[in-house]
């Protein structure tokens, strides 16, 4: 019985792989449309417009949040009671009146 080697040599396998890869990349490149000369300029302009709009929306959002926080803070301060609270109603501090005096 003779044993025949059915495995291709390493060089033939590399050539086949390279050829298949080249064919696949050529087929992939064939599906990509040709770019016109001003395609980059158009895409960059659209990107810059989107970037400006995003920054403008962010600035408006920050301004609205800041104004809302300021208005809420002023409203809370305006509704605070006008009379002094329990802590400030005495002549001395609460801690000083509650501690026993040392004996001389």
N, C-alpha and C positions, 0 to 999 in steps of 0.2 A: 504494500500500500504506500502510495506516495501522498505526502501531505502538501497541499498547495497553500501558499500564503495568500489569504484574501484581504488582508489589511493593506491599505495603500501606504506607500512610503511617506515619511513625514513631509518631504518636500512637495509631493503631489497634493497632500491634504491642505497644506498652506496655500498652494496656488488656487485650489478649488475654493477655499474659504475667501481668499482675496477677490476672486472673480465674482462670487455670489454677493459679497459685500459691495463691490463696485456696482453690480447690477441693481441691487436694492437701493443704494444711494442715488443712482441715476434715475430710477423710477420715482423716488421721493422728490428729487429736484425737479422732475418734469411736472409734478403737480403744483409747484409753487408758481404763482403768477409773476410775470415780469414787472419790476418796479419802474414807475415813471420817474423822471428826474426830480420832480418836485414832491415826491411821496414823503421823503424825510422831512422836508420843510412843513408840509401839511400836518404830518403826525406830531411834529414838535410843537406847532402852533396849537393844535388841539390839546396836547398835554399841558402846555403853559396856561391855556384858558381854564382847564380843569383845576390846575394847581392854584391859580388866582381865586377861582370860585371857592375852593375848599378853604383857603386862608380867610377869605371874606366871611364865609359862614362861621368859621371858628371865632373870628374877632367879634362878630355880632352876638354869637352865643355867650362868649365870655362877658361882653358888655351887659347883656340881659341878666345873666346870673349875678354879676356884681351889683347892678342896680336893684335887683330884687332883694338881695341880701341886705343892702343898705336900707331899703324901704321897710323891710321886716324889722330890722334893728331899731330904726327910728320909731316905728309903730309900737314896739315892745317898750321902749323907753318912755314914750308918751303915755302909755297906760300903766305905768308904775304908780303905786300909791304916793300921794303927796305928803302925808303925815309921816313922821319918823317911825321907824320900826321898833320892835321890842328891844333890840340890841342897843340902840342909841337913845332910849328914852330915860335912862337913869342918869344920876350925876356922876357916878363913878363907873368903872368897868365891872361887868358881872363877875369876873374872876376875882377882883380885889374885894368885893363885898361878900363873896361866898367862902373865902379862906379864913380860918381862925387866926386871930392876931397873936403874935408871940408874946409871952409874959416876960416882963423885965425882971 
